[in-house]
Amino acid sequence: MADGLIALDPDPGWRAMKKAGKRLFQRLGDLRDTQVMMEWVEKLEPKAPGEGLPAAEGESGAGETSGAGTEDHHDPVAQALLGILRGREKEQKLDAHAALEEFDRKEWRSWSKSLPGRAARIRPGSALFKHLALERWTAARELHTRALRNRSQTALHSLRIGIKRFRYIVENFLPLEHAAWSKDLKEMQDLLGEVHDLDVLWSTAVACRVFPDVESRSRWHKRILDERAKRIERYRARMVGENALWQVWRAGLPQGKQVQTLATRRMKMWAHGLDPDFAHSERVTRLALQLYDGMLGWGWKPAVDAGSARSSLFAAALLHDVGKSEGQKGHHKATFDMIRDHGSPLGWNAGELQRAAIVARFHCGALPTRRHKRLRDLLPDEQKATIQLAAILRLANALDATHDGHVRGVQVVEPKSRGNGFQVNGGVGRSEVLVIAAQGYRATSSTAQTIAAERHLLETTLHRAVVVRPARRV
């Protein structure tokens, strides 16, 4: 549950809770892995004549034993492995008990009181959880393609983890989808889990040198590979082709433009939980985009694709104050780290969001230069575009410096057509000055001085004078 809610709620309690249980769950997991291997040894051990046949292809595998005592058969490999694993089991039970004793129950009880209320802010079945599930589905689907291409132990194990993460989002947050998909999700995870168990069993047997001769090694290896192949084929039968389960699950998750819309909602929710004045950030976003669109109409062109640059400006403006959750001082630097580390939700371009992190880094503080460590390794056009967007964001932020929303909107206007009479080098025109009419702006307000300082970077990037004046009433 913490894995899912961390993506939507920035409360540090989720991460702390996850970390607190990590050691205990690892020790319990190690113990369970050993017990599963013991079950597999008993299942794969050669049977005496008349005691039954190996499990049919449709049977589960791990956890089902023949009921016959291994000591009666005296298979040297089975006996050696069981002896080693029983020794491990004793040690791991002690480790698990120690981890349980160290577990901070008081802190866990505290989280059990504070976190459910935060989780309840997003109702089960919400479109946001469906977007998160689609994100997990996409990651698992990519792992599926890779795993079936090479069938390596590592790739199949990663695929199992990917499906498990998708399954847990569905199980915890999407009740209707869970009712429809739970059986299939569990079966696919179990099949891949058994493949992993068999791989671990073989590597353990080899590492422990339990084979007395080549013939016994080959016999055990063949049994393990046969069981492994059966489960991979059963997985393929359900997950490959036109009617594969992948398509069934995908059909129940967000489609088309809804994916990007939900990605934006997720980022807004994340930012709202960190930014102490998110309404200010929303106003700055609106002003920044009005400036950007107005400048495009004025004839300016960004150094990179205009649509991509606009997306980065939107994200940078929306998220520019999330660093204040860690304190006012140096918050622009904290913002950069937080946006970069958060990652991009499905539907947002990762490159555009990384650019946004740098733009947000320079929304205040020292002016950006091409020699700055955040910019020096970028390509020249990317450097230029980032500084251009930072200039727009700085001015937009200055327009709401008092956080009261008194500047309601801005428009880039033609100097000559508006008759403002502003002249540069004896002439008036688009090529010489950028005039911004701001609704609610007053030249005598406390904001005016901040705007005068922050427009400098935009003037430098445009090589033009920038004038902000009150918008005329219509």
C-alpha positions in Angstrom: 0.0 0.0 0.0 2.8 2.4 0.8 4.3 1.9 -2.7 1.1 3.0 -4.2 0.3 5.9 -1.9 3.9 7.3 -2.1 3.2 8.1 -5.7 0.2 10.3 -4.8 0.9 11.5 -1.3 4.2 13.1 -0.3 3.7 12.5 3.4 7.0 11.1 4.7 5.2 8.6 6.9 4.6 6.3 3.9 8.3 6.0 3.2 9.2 5.7 6.8 6.6 3.0 7.4 8.0 1.1 4.4 11.5 1.4 5.6 10.6 0.4 9.2 9.2 -3.0 8.1 12.0 -3.7 5.5 14.3 -5.7 7.7 11.5 -7.8 9.3 10.0 -8.6 6.0 13.3 -9.5 4.5 14.1 -11.9 7.3 10.6 -13.5 7.0 11.1 -13.7 3.2 14.4 -15.4 3.6 12.8 -18.0 5.9 9.9 -18.6 3.6 12.3 -19.0 0.6 14.2 -21.7 2.5 11.0 -23.5 3.4 9.8 -23.4 -0.2 13.1 -24.9 -1.4 12.6 -27.8 1.1 9.2 -28.4 -0.3 10.6 -28.5 -3.8 13.3 -31.0 -2.8 10.7 -33.3 -1.5 8.6 -32.9 -4.6 11.5 -33.5 -7.0 13.1 -36.3 -5.1 13.0 -39.6 -7.0 10.1 -41.8 -6.0 10.4 -45.5 -5.2 8.6 -47.8 -7.7 4.8 -47.7 -7.3 4.8 -44.6 -5.1 3.3 -42.3 -7.7 4.2 -40.2 -10.7 5.6 -36.7 -10.9 3.0 -33.9 -10.7 0.8 -33.5 -13.7 1.3 -30.3 -15.8 -1.8 -28.7 -14.3 -0.8 -29.1 -10.7 0.6 -26.2 -8.6 4.1 -27.5 -7.7 5.5 -25.8 -4.7 3.8 -26.6 -1.4 2.4 -30.0 -2.6 4.4 -33.0 -1.4 4.0 -36.7 -2.0 3.6 -37.3 1.7 6.4 -39.9 1.6 9.3 -39.6 4.0 12.5 -38.6 2.3 14.5 -40.8 4.7 12.9 -43.9 3.2 14.4 -43.2 -0.3 17.8 -42.1 0.8 18.5 -40.1 -2.4 21.9 -38.6 -1.5 21.2 -35.3 -3.2 17.9 -34.8 -1.5 19.3 -35.7 1.9 22.3 -33.4 1.5 20.1 -30.5 0.4 17.5 -31.0 3.1 20.2 -31.2 5.7 21.7 -27.9 4.6 18.3 -26.2 4.3 17.2 -27.4 7.7 20.3 -25.8 9.2 19.5 -22.6 7.4 15.9 -22.7 8.5 17.0 -22.8 12.2 19.3 -19.8 11.8 16.7 -17.8 9.8 14.0 -18.4 12.4 16.4 -16.9 15.0 17.1 -13.9 12.7 13.4 -13.4 12.1 12.6 -13.6 15.8 15.4 -11.0 16.5 14.0 -8.7 13.7 10.5 -9.1 15.2 11.8 -8.1 18.7 13.6 -5.0 17.2 10.5 -3.9 15.4 9.1 -0.6 16.7 5.5 -1.4 17.5 4.9 2.0 19.1 5.9 3.8 15.9 3.8 1.4 13.8 0.7 2.1 16.0 1.3 5.8 15.5 1.3 5.3 11.7 -1.8 3.2 12.0 -3.6 6.2 13.4 -2.3 9.0 11.2 -1.9 7.4 7.7 -5.4 5.8 7.2 -6.9 9.3 7.2 -4.4 10.4 4.4 -5.1 7.3 2.4 -8.9 8.0 2.7 -8.5 11.3 0.8 -8.4 9.3 -2.5 -11.4 6.9 -2.8 -10.8 3.3 -3.8 -11.4 2.9 -7.6 -10.4 6.5 -8.3 -9.1 7.4 -11.8 -5.8 8.3 -10.1 -5.3 4.8 -8.9 -6.3 3.5 -12.4 -3.5 5.8 -13.8 -1.1 4.4 -11.3 -2.1 0.8 -12.2 -1.6 1.7 -15.9 1.9 2.9 -15.0 2.6 -0.5 -13.3 1.0 -2.3 -16.2 3.2 -0.5 -18.7 6.4 -1.3 -16.7 5.4 -5.0 -16.4 4.5 -5.3 -20.1 8.0 -4.1 -21.0 9.5 -6.6 -18.7 7.3 -9.3 -20.3 8.7 -8.5 -23.7 12.3 -8.6 -22.4 11.8 -11.9 -20.5 10.2 -13.8 -23.3 13.0 -12.7 -25.6 15.8 -14.2 -23.6 14.1 -16.3 -20.8 17.0 -15.5 -18.5 16.6 -16.0 -14.7 17.1 -12.3 -14.1 14.5 -11.2 -16.7 11.9 -13.7 -15.5 12.4 -12.7 -11.9 12.1 -9.0 -12.8 8.9 -9.8 -14.7 7.4 -11.6 -11.6 8.2 -8.5 -9.5 6.6 -6.2 -12.2 3.4 -8.3 -12.3 3.4 -8.4 -8.4 3.5 -4.6 -8.3 0.7 -4.2 -10.8 -1.3 -6.8 -8.9 -0.9 -5.0 -5.5 -2.1 -1.7 -6.9 -5.2 -3.5 -8.3 -5.7 -5.5 -5.1 -5.4 -2.5 -2.7 -7.0 0.3 -4.6 -9.2 -1.0 -7.5 -11.9 -3.2 -5.9 -13.9 -3.8 -9.1 -10.9 -4.6 -11.2 -9.6 -6.8 -8.4 -12.8 -8.8 -8.4 -12.5 -9.5 -12.1 -8.7 -10.0 -12.4 -7.5 -11.3 -9.1 -7.5 -15.0 -10.0 -5.5 -14.5 -13.2 -3.1 -12.1 -11.7 -2.3 -14.5 -8.8 -1.9 -17.4 -11.2 0.6 -15.5 -13.4 2.6 -14.3 -10.4 2.6 -17.8 -8.9 3.8 -19.4 -12.1 6.7 -17.0 -12.4 7.3 -17.3 -8.6 7.7 -21.1 -9.1 10.2 -20.5 -12.0 12.2 -18.3 -9.6 12.0 -20.9 -6.8 13.4 -23.6 -9.2 16.2 -21.3 -10.3 17.2 -20.6 -6.7 17.0 -24.3 -5.9 19.4 -25.2 -8.7 21.9 -22.5 -7.9 21.8 -23.4 -4.2 22.4 -27.1 -5.0 25.3 -26.2 -7.2 26.8 -23.8 -4.7 26.5 -26.4 -1.9 28.1 -29.1 -4.1 25.6 -31.8 -3.2 26.0 -33.9 -6.3 28.1 -37.0 -5.8 28.5 -37.6 -9.5 27.8 -36.3 -13.0 24.8 -38.6 -13.4 23.0 -37.3 -10.3 23.7 -33.7 -11.3 22.3 -34.2 -14.8 19.2 -36.0 -13.4 18.3 -33.2 -11.0 19.1 -30.6 -13.5 16.7 -32.2 -16.0 13.9 -32.4 -13.5 14.3 -28.8 -12.5 14.4 -27.6 -16.2 11.3 -29.7 -17.1 9.3 -28.2 -14.2 10.6 -24.8 -15.1 9.6 -25.2 -18.8 6.1 -26.3 -18.0 5.4 -23.2 -16.0 6.9 -20.9 -18.6 4.7 -22.5 -21.3 1.6 -22.1 -19.1 2.5 -18.5 -18.6 2.9 -18.0 -22.4 -0.4 -19.7 -23.1 -2.2 -17.0 -21.1 -0.1 -14.0 -21.8 0.8 -14.2 -25.5 -1.5 -13.6 -28.5 -4.6 -11.6 -29.4 -6.6 -12.8 -26.4 -3.8 -12.4 -23.9 -4.5 -11.2 -20.4 -2.4 -8.2 -21.1 -5.0 -6.9 -23.4 -7.8 -7.7 -21.0 -6.2 -5.7 -18.2 -5.2 -2.8 -20.5 -8.8 -2.4 -21.7 -9.9 -1.6 -18.2 -7.4 1.2 -17.6 -7.2 4.8 -18.8 -7.0 5.5 -22.6 -5.9 8.2 -24.9 -5.8 11.8 -23.7 -7.1 10.7 -20.3 -3.6 9.4 -19.5 -1.9 12.8 -19.7 -4.8 14.5 -17.9 -4.5 12.1 -15.0 -0.7 12.4 -14.9 -1.2 16.2 -14.5 -3.7 15.6 -11.7 -1.3 13.3 -9.9 1.5 15.9 -10.1 -0.8 18.6 -8.8 -1.8 16.4 -5.9 1.8 15.7 -5.1 2.7 19.4 -5.3 -0.3 20.4 -3.3 0.9 18.2 -0.4 4.3 19.9 -0.4 3.8 23.6 -1.5 2.6 25.8 1.5 0.9 28.1 -0.9 -0.1 26.1 -3.9 -2.7 28.7 -5.0 0.2 31.0 -5.6 1.9 28.4 -7.8 -1.3 27.9 -9.8 -1.5 31.7 -10.4 2.2 31.8 -11.4 1.5 28.9 -13.8 -1.3 30.8 -15.4 0.7 34.0 -15.8 3.8 32.1 -17.1 1.7 30.4 -19.8 0.0 33.7 -20.8 3.5 35.3 -21.1 4.8 32.4 -23.2 1.8 32.3 -25.5 1.9 36.1 -25.9 5.6 36.1 -26.7 5.0 33.4 -29.4 2.3 35.7 -31.0 4.7 38.6 -30.7 7.2 36.7 -32.9 9.5 35.1 -30.4 10.6 31.5 -30.9 12.0 29.2 -28.2 15.3 27.5 -28.9 13.6 24.0 -28.9 10.2 22.7 -30.0 7.6 25.2 -28.8 5.2 22.6 -27.6 7.9 20.8 -25.6 9.1 24.0 -24.1 5.6 25.0 -23.1 5.1 21.7 -21.3 8.4 22.2 -19.4 7.3 25.7 -18.4 3.9 24.5 -17.2 5.6 21.8 -15.0 8.3 24.2 -13.7 5.7 26.8 -12.7 3.4 24.4 -11.1 6.1 22.7 -9.0 8.5 25.6 -8.4 7.8 25.9 -4.7 7.7 22.3 -3.6 11.1 22.7 -2.1 9.6 25.0 0.6 8.4 21.8 2.3 12.0 21.5 3.5 12.4 25.2 4.5 12.4 28.6 2.9 16.2 29.0 2.6 17.5 27.5 -0.6 14.1 26.1 -1.5 14.8 26.5 -5.2 17.6 24.0 -4.9 15.5 21.6 -2.9 12.8 21.9 -5.6 15.3 20.8 -8.3 16.2 17.7 -6.4 12.6 16.8 -5.6 11.4 17.1 -9.1 14.3 15.2 -10.5 14.0 12.4 -8.0 10.2 12.1 -8.2 10.3 10.8 -11.8 7.7 11.4 -14.5 4.2 9.9 -14.2 3.0 8.1 -17.3 1.8 10.6 -19.9 4.5 13.2 -19.1 7.7 13.3 -21.1 10.7 12.5 -18.8 13.0 14.9 -20.7 10.5 17.7 -20.5 10.2 17.2 -16.7 13.9 17.1 -16.2 14.2 20.4 -18.1 11.4 21.7 -15.9 13.5 20.8 -12.8 16.3 23.0 -14.0 13.9 25.8 -15.0 12.3 25.7 -11.5 15.8 25.7 -10.0 16.3 29.2 -11.4 12.9 30.7 -10.6 14.7 32.7 -7.9 18.2 33.2 -6.6 21.3 33.6 -8.7 20.7 34.1 -12.5 21.4 31.1 -14.7 24.6 31.0 -16.8 25.8 28.5 -19.3 28.7 27.7 -17.0 26.4 26.6 -14.1 26.8 23.0 -13.2 23.1 22.3 -14.0 23.5 23.8 -17.5 27.0 23.2 -18.6 26.6 19.7 -19.9 23.5 20.5 -21.9 23.5 21.0 -25.7 23.6 24.7 -26.7 20.0 24.9 -27.8 18.9 23.1 -24.7 20.9 25.5 -22.5 19.4 28.5 -24.3 15.8 27.1 -24.0 16.2 26.4 -20.3 17.4 30.0 -19.6 14.6 31.4 -21.8 12.0 29.5 -19.8 13.6 30.4 -16.5 13.4 34.1 -17.5 9.7 33.8 -18.2 9.1 31.9 -14.9 11.0 34.5 -12.9 8.9 37.3 -14.2 5.7 35.4 -13.7 6.7 34.6 -10.1 7.5 38.3 -9.6 4.0 39.3 -10.8 2.6 37.4 -7.8 5.4 38.3 -5.4 2.9 39.3 -2.7 1.0 36.0 -3.1 -2.3 37.9 -3.1 -3.3 37.4 -6.7 -3.7 41.1 -7.4 -2.2 40.7 -10.9 -5.0 38.7 -12.5 -3.6 38.2 -16.0 -1.1 39.4 -18.5 -1.1 40.1 -22.3 1.7 40.9 -24.6 0.7 43.9 -26.7 1.9 45.8 -29.8 3.6 49.1 -28.6 2.5 51.1 -31.7 -1.1 49.8 -31.8 -1.6 50.5 -28.1 -0.1 54.0 -28.4 2.0 53.8 -25.3 4.8 55.9 -26.9 7.6 53.9 -25.5 10.7 54.4 -27.6 14.1 52.6 -28.0 16.8 54.3 -30.0 14.2 56.8 -31.4 11.8 54.2 -32.7 8.8 52.2 -31.7 8.0 48.6 -32.7 7.9 44.9 -32.2 11.6 44.4 -32.9 12.6 46.8 -30.1 10.4 46.4 -27.1 8.2 43.8 -25.4 5.2 45.4 -23.7 3.3 43.4 -21.1 -0.1 44.7 -20.0 -0.9 43.3 -16.6 -4.5 43.3 -15.2 -4.4 44.6 -11.6 -0.8 45.9 -11.8 0.1 49.2 -10.2 3.4 50.9 -10.8 3.3 52.2 -7.2 2.7 48.8 -5.6 5.3 46.8 -3.6 5.4 44.3 -6.5 6.7 46.8 -9.0 10.2 46.9 -7.7 10.4 43.1 -7.7 9.1 43.0 -11.3 11.7 45.6 -12.3 14.5 43.4 -11.0 13.2 40.1 -12.3 12.5 41.3 -15.9 16.3 41.7 -16.4 16.9 38.0 -17.3 14.1 38.1 -19.9 15.5 41.3 -21.4 18.9 39.7 -21.6 17.6 36.6 -23.4 15.4 38.6 -25.8 18.0 41.4 -26.3 15.0 43.7 -26.0 13.6 46.0 -23.4 10.7 44.6 -21.5 8.0 47.0 -20.1 5.3 46.0 -17.7 2.4 48.4 -17.4 -1.2 48.3 -16.2 -3.7 46.9 -18.6 -6.2 49.5 -19.8 -9.8 49.0 -18.8 -12.1 48.2 -21.7 
